[in-house]
Amino acid sequence: MREMHVIEHSMSAERAVVPLSRLSLEVPQAERRILGARPLEVPLLVLEGERRTESVLALAPPAGVLLDFAELGPLASVTALASTETGFLQTRVPVFDFPGPLGRVAELCRAAGAEIVRHDEVGFRSWFETNAGEFPPVAELWRHALDLPPERLEALLVPLIYLNHLWRQGNPEQDPALGPSAMPDPLHELLTLVAAEVGTIPRFSQIVMTMMAWQLDGSTDGEPITHADLVSLDRMRHPFRLDEGNQSELDLYRSFFAVEAFGVPLYGWGAYALECAAVDDRAGGTLALTMVRAALRNVYTYTKMLIPRIDAHQFRRLQVTYGWVGDEVNGVASGYQLPFMLMLDALFHVNYRHDGVVAARANNLRFVPEHWKRFFRLVYDRQPALKTWVAEAGDAGLEAAYLGCVQLFGLFRQMHRHLGGQVIKGGTTTGRIFADAHDNYANFMDEMAALVADTTATGDLAAPVTPDSPTAAASRGEAR
């Protein structure tokens, strides 16, 4: 492979671009503290090439053309989809100020977040209808929307989707509304038009909440950002709110944002590990997997820190994990939609065996761009699979690095099961509604236990790598 470069000390002022050959297996702690902890300062593999688009909501690829990821290979493929500094997140701070009458969409969304805390659905919807009626006709709104570039049009969807979610809730103390629901025109008409133009589902998702709806204190909207900016969770804030907008709600948003922010190194190093496997570069593979584990360690540290801070009752009021299938309910924010989790599952060839988990993934991946899914299928299908390569190589260092990753991945899911279960009680997750609160909790715990077992199984080097079942493969979008 050609000489590659890395960014050392990516979270500090001492950052420097150096040849990959100079990198050691040691991953130091950062000098600065973030939310009271010192994360590991994982080097960033420099992705040489140009990311094709900043879009994260459009389900179709740029210009409608799907790249041949198998021909490109892992590194060239990830370069087309992600950036060195920010991964699959935007490379600039999102902007939610819009020209002309569109500016009132974001203003109304901010005001609605403050109004809904009265917990009076009749009063809230009356207030909402009055304000919606003050907008000009949809034709004028649409004319202004069509002047926006694609990334800005996606940004406009964020407050529109939040408004739709808030309208549907009415009173977050009540159970989620069932059946079709459309917010008053012209906002519903505008949401429908913009979503169709972008090519996405006009409902709540983890991609909307985590990958689109964020800003950074101390950074100007639209400003290019570095990895050091991105991991500054103490600066991350949410531009819109669904309930009281207090610290608990902010910690919910930060807990998911931390996954993608601290997960950035995974994409380059994971792809590099596959390239090393193809040429039997055991030293390179050991290095890559060491960095993958360090990135996962940071994600584990911050999610373990933040999840217990989330008030369970408030989490249920936000209603962000209720499913949307055929316009049943609100929309769903799920970890199955995050690139970090999709990459880990694909890289370590985690096969889902629980019917509920398979169904949940199938439901949630409808919100994930097709080109992302194609890339993660490449990672999953790449030969030799990491596990096979490690098992056959007989290299102690490589084996230790691999097992360190899968053991921590299993521990991460076990932690998510335990802490998430405490928050989920009385709510629901994975995008479905069960019969009652007990069923919600019991199903979550059962499905997460299965996920832990499936993840742990990837550490059994004596067991051969096998393909997903046809049903499980279909849930990843693969036709057999």
N, C-alpha and C positions, 0 to 999 in steps of 0.2 A: 504493500500500500504506500501511497505517496506520504511525504512528511506532513504531519498535521500539527496544528497549534492549539494551545489552550489559554484561557484567561485565568491566571492565578490570582488569588486574593480578590475574588470578584465582588466581595461585599465591603471592601475597604478602599481607602485612598491609595494603597500600595499596589493596586491591580496592575497587572502587566501581562502582555501577550508573549508567551515563550513556546519553544518547540515542545511537542508532546514527549519527545525523548528525554527531556529534562525533568519530567514529572516523577515524583516518588509515590509510593503507596500510602504515605502518611497524609491524613486529612486533618489539618489543625482546626481548632475552634476559632471563630471570629473574635476579634478584639472587642467589638461593640456588643452590647446586649440588645436584644429585641424582645420586648414584652418580658423582660427580666431574665431571659435565658440567652446563652451564647451558642448559636447554631454552629454546625460544622461548615467551614468555608470551602465548599465543594468547587473544584475548578470546573470551568465551562469549556467543553470541547467546541472549538470554533467551527461553525457550519459554513463552509465555503460555497457560496452561491446566494441566490436571491429568492426570498420567500415570494410566492406567486401572488398572494393576496392577504389583506388584513381581515377579510371576512371571517366570521365565526358562526353566523346564523344560517347563511344560505346553504340549503341541503345539496344543491348541485355544484359541481366544481366550477372554477372560473372559466368563462367562455363556453361552458358546457362540455369541456374536454377533460376526460379522466386520463391522467398520466398512467403509463405502464410501469407501475412501481416494481414489478418483478424484474423488468429489464434494467431499471435504474439502480436497483439495489437499495439497501437500507439507508446508507448515509445520504446519497443524492435524493432519495425520497423524502427523508425527514427535513432536508434543507428546503425543499419546495413547499413544505407545510408549516414549518416552525422557524423561529429565529434563535440565534445564539443566546441572547440576553433574556428573552421573555417566553421562550417556548411557543405554545399555542395561543398565549394571551397576546393582546395588541402590543405593538411596539411604542405606542404613544398613549398618554393619559386620555381616556374617553372624554368626549365633549357632548354635553347635553343642552347646549344653547342652540336654538334653531332660529332661522330668519322669519320675519313676518309673523303671521298668525300662528305658525307652528311653535313659536316660542312659548305660547300659552299652554301647550300640551305638557311640557315639563313643569311649568308653574302649577298647573292644576294637579299634577301627580304629587308634587310636594305638599300642596295644600290638602289633598285627599288623605295622605298619610297622617296628617294631624287631625283631620275631621273624624276619621273612622274610629278613633279611640274613645269616642262617646258611647260606642256599643249600642247604637240605636239605628237599626237598618232602615226603618221608615224615614227617619230624619236624614240619614246619610244619603239615601238614594234620592230624596227630594232635593237636597243640596246639590247632588251630583247632576241631576237633570237640569236644574236651573243654570248651573255653570256650563254644561254642555251646550245648552241652547244659546249661549252667548258667542259661540264660535261661528265664523262665516260658513256658507255652504261647503260641502265636501269638494266641489269642483275647484274652489279657490284654494283650499288646503292642499289638494292633490297637485295643483299647478306648482305650488311652492315646493312640495315634496319631490317632484320630478326634477327640480333643479339641483337636488343634493347628489353628491357622488355616492357610490354604492355603500361605502363604509358609514357615511353619515346617515344614509337611509336606514341601515341596520340600527344605528344608535337611536333613531326616532322610534323604532319598534319597542325599545326598552320601556319608556314611560307609557306608551300605549298598552303594552301587555300588562304592566303594573296596574294601570287604571282599570283594565278589564278584570283583573284579579280582584281588585278592591271593590269594584261594582258588584261583582258576583258574591263576594263575602257579605257585604252589607254590614254585618255584625260578626266579627271574628269569634265571639263567644259562642256562636251557634255552630251546629254541624255544617259541613260544606254543602252548598246548594247542589242538588242533583238536577239533571236535565239541561236542555239548551238555555243559554243566557247570553244576551247581547247588551252591551252598555248602550246608552242613548246615542243616536246619530247627532252630529256627523262623525263622532269619534269611532263608533263601530264601523261605519263605512270606510273611514280612513285606515283603521287597523287592517281591515280586510284587503284594501287596495295595496297598502305598503307590504303586507306579508306576501301577497301574491307576486308583487314586483321583486321582492328579495328572494322569494322561493323558500319559504319556511312555514312552520306551523305557528299560527298566531296565539300561542298559549304559553304559560309559564314553563320554564325549564331550568335545569342547573346551568346550562350554558348562558341563558339570559341573566340569571342571578349572580353567578360567580365570574363568568368570563367577559361579561359586557358591563354590568352595573357596578363600577368601582371608580374611585378617584383617590388621589393622594394629596394629603395636606403638604404644603410647601412646594408642590409642582403645579405649573400652569396647565390648564386644560389644553390638550393637543401637543404637549411637550414630549419629545422623545425621552425614553426612560432606560435606565440600566437595570441590571439584575439587582444591584444594591438598592435601588429605589423600590423595586418590586417586592423584595422580601421585608421591607420596612413596614411590618404589620401595624406598628403603632401609628403610622401615618395613613393607613388605608381607612377609607370611610365609604359609606354607601350613599349614593346620590338621592335615593328614594327609600321610603320606609313603608312597612305594611302594618305596623302596630305603634308602639309607644316610642320607637326610635331610641331606646335606652341602651345601656351597655350590654345587656343580655342579647338584644337583637343584633347589635354590632358584632358581638363575639360569635354569633351564628354565622354571619357573613364572613367574618375573618377566618373561621375554622375551615370553611370550604376554600376560600381564596388562598389560604396557606398551602393547600394541597398543590395547586398549580404554580404558585410563586416559588415555593421551595422545591417543587418537582421539576423545575426547568432543566437541571442537568441530566435528568433521566433520558431525555429524548436523544441527545447526541451520544451519550455513553452507551445507552442500550443498543442503538444502531451500530455503534463501533464494535460492541461485543459480538454482534452477529457477523460483521465483516471479519473479525478475528477468527471466529469459528470456521468460516469458509476457507481460510488459508492456514488453519491450525497454528495460529499465533497465540500460544498459551500465555506468554508474558503479557501481551496486549489484552487478552481476554481477562486475565487476573486483575489488571489495572482497571479495565472498564467496569467489571462487576464490583470492584471495591468502591468505585465512585457511585455506581447505582445504589449500593447499600447505604452510602453516606447520604445521598439525596433522600432515600426512603427514611433514614434515621431522623432527618430534620422534619419531614412531614409527620412522622410518628410523634416526635416531641411536641410539636405545636398543636396537633389535633388533640393529643392527650391532655394538653394544658387547657385548651379552649372549650372543648365539649362540656366538661363539668360546669362551666360558667353559664351555660345556657339554661334559662329557666324553663322547665318542662311545660308549664302551663302556657307560657308565652309562645313556645315553639308550636304548640297545637293551635294557638290563635292565628299564627302566620299562615297555616294551611299550605305550606309550600311543598309538602310531600304527597298530597292527594293526587291520584291519577287522573289522566284525561284520555279516555278512549271513546271515540264516537261522540265527543262533547258531553260526556257524563258529568265531569266535575272540572276543577280549575286548571289543571296542568300539573306537572310534576318536576321537582328538582331532585335529582338522584345521582348518586356517585357513579352509577353505570354510564352516565353521560360524560364524565370527566376524562380527558385524554390521558391523564396520569394513570388512572385505574385501568383504562383500556390497554395502555402500553404495558403495564405490569402483567396483566392477565395474558396478553399475547406473547410477551417476551419469555415468560416462564411456562407457557403452554398449559395454563390452568383450564381444565375441562370441567364445566358445570354439569352436575348430575342431578341436582334437585329440580323437580318440575317447576316449582314456584320460582326459583332463581332464574331458570331458563325463560319462563314467561315474563318475568320482570325485565330481564335484559331485552327481550324482543320488544316489549312495550316502550322502553326508554330509549332504545337506539333509533326510534323514529325521529327523534329530535337531533340526532348527530349527523353532520354532513357526510355525504356518501364518500367523498375523497378521503376523509379521515378513516372511515370504516375500511375502505380498501387498503389503506396503508397498514392498519392494525392487522388485517388479514394477511398481508405480506409478512409482517413480523411473526405471526402465528405459524404460517406455512413454511417459513424459511428453513432450508436444510443446509447443514445438519441443525436440528433443534439444539438449543443450548444444553439441555439436560443430556441428550445423547452424546454430544461432543465431550462434555465434562466427564461422563461415565466412562467413555472409551479412551480418553486422553491419559488417565492414570497420573495426573499431575496434582500433587498435594496442595499446592498454592491455589491453583485454579478451582479445585474442588472445594476448598475452604471458602473461597470468595463466593462461589455459587451458593453453597449451603447457607452462608451468612445472609445472603439476599432472601432466599425463600423462607428461612426461619423467621427473619424479621417481618417479611410480608405476612406470614401466618399470624405472628404476634400482633401486627397492626390490625388485622381483621378481627382477631380475638378481642382486642381493645375496643374496636368499633362496636362489636356485638355487645360488650358489657356496658360501655358508657352510653352508646346510642340507645340501648334498650331502656335505660333509665329515663331518657328524654322522650322516647317513643310512647311509653305507657299512656294509653288513652288516645293516642293519635294513630297514624298509620305511616307506612313507608313503602318504598319500591313501586309506587304508582298504582295501588289498588285499594279498594275499600272492602274490609272484611265485615263480618256480622256485627261485632261489637268490640269494645276496647280490649277485652281479654284476647279475642282472636287477633287483633292487630299486633299486640305484644307477642303472643305465642308464635304467630307466623313469622314475625321478624326474627325472633330468637332461633327458631327452627331453621330458617333459611340461612341466617348468618352462621350457624353451627355447620351447616353443609358447606358453605363457602370456606370456612376455616379448614375443614377436612380436605376439600378439593385443593386448596392452596398448599397445605402441608404435604399432600401426596406428591407434589412436584419435587420434594426433597428425597424421595426414595429412588436413589440412583440405580438400584437393582431392577426396578420395574421399567419396562420399555415405554417409550413415548407412543401414545396411541392418539388417533384423531378423535375429535368430538363426535358424539352421536349425531345422526342427521338432524334431529330436532334441535340439539344444542347449536350445531353449525348454522342452522337456519336462523336461530335467534341472533347470530352475529351478522346476518345478512348474506350468508354463503349458501348458494344453491348446489345441491348434490343430486 
